[in-house]
Amino acid sequence: MRFGAITDIGMRRKINEDSYCIHNEEIFPYAVVADGMGGHQAGEIASRMAVDMIEDYLNKNLNEALDYVEAGETIRQSFISANSIIYNYAKNHYKVMGMGTTATLAMIYQNKIITANVGDSRAYKVSNTDIQQLTRDHSYVQELVMRGEISPEMAKHHPKKNYITRAMGAEDTVKVDISIKPYNGETLVLCSDGLTNFVDDEEILSHVKRKKALQKSAEDLTALANSRGGSDNITIVAFGKGENNNEQ
């Protein structure tokens, strides 16, 4: 399994509110990216809690007897459990009341890609010729796009592009999107919007498909986002089983 990962504070923020984890394990390889919000370091706490609670739940509940549909449901329950923990923590600690976080997971299992997401952190599937977004942003501008009120290009520059419509910890329950797609050796890329607000999909494809280590791809994409303003934290995790990169 090839992995590359980076989290960067960016050029303007004082705190990095992004978190991630990599589970580099033969049967259940997966990664999680979370982008917190809330001020007073609350976002940092929320994103770290989401990643840690999801990972802890999956460590206890995933096993090889599950088929991929059951694995997807286990992942959904890990998000629901983490949401409840974050919500109750915030409710009982006034300094972080109102904190929340995005969370996106991608796992390779039984020749399938299982993704789960809440918020606007994304998961992509990247081959040598194509990039496909596997998750749907839970955001105000995405709803406008889906209703045909604005174009995807207009959404990139909309003043409310960072308004998300779902977050972990915002309410006592959460709706989690799960998708299951075929896996054929592609590279999976998870990222916070600190990347996608500055770097478009074709540029991600260009960097990831090149014959270089995934760690180098992640570092170069981060540098590109920072060169264009870097007004947010940037987190990227790339992993896969294929041979379209020379990974160490």
PEBEL-V350634 format. One record per helix or strand. SS is the DSSP state (~ for helix, > for strand). FROM is the first residue (numbers start at 1). LEN is the number of residues. If there is no record, write none. Layout:
SS,FROM,LEN
SS,FROM,LEN
This chain:
>,2,7
>,18,6
>,29,9
~,42,20
~,68,25
~,94,3
>,100,2
>,103,7
>,112,7
>,122,5
>,131,3
>,139,1
~,140,7
~,152,5
>,164,1
>,168,1
>,177,6
>,187,5
~,193,4
~,201,9
~,214,14
>,234,7
